[in-house]
Amino acid sequence: MYLIKELGLEKCKQIVDGAPDWSNSYDLKGKDYWKGGVFATAVSIDDLRTAIANHENANMTGMKPPVMV
């Protein structure tokens, strides 16, 4: 899934920045945070954070962004 491309970088940052300390995933369908696992309509907060960092680093170096979550 290319979530950054689908939702936009700013929306993905909002999801990560808005994540409560106890959550480890975000349900894209229900638009809510969860703890306990990733399921079909959810994305891992850590994976999304990594994808954002990779995307930003690629833009800074002029490289093509890697495959994103």
C-alpha positions, 0 to 999 in steps of 0.5 A: 500500500502506498499510503503516503501517495494515497493520503498525502504526506501531511495527513500521514504526519497528522496520524503519527503525531496524533497517535496516543502513547498506548496505540500501535496502529491506526484504523484507516476505515474507522479513523481511530487508533488501536493497540494490539495488532495490525489488521486489514484496514489498519497501518502500524504507527511505527511502519508509517513513521518509518515510511515518512522518514524514508520519504523525507530522506529520499526527497532531501538527497534527490533519490526516488522514495523507497516503497512505502507503507 
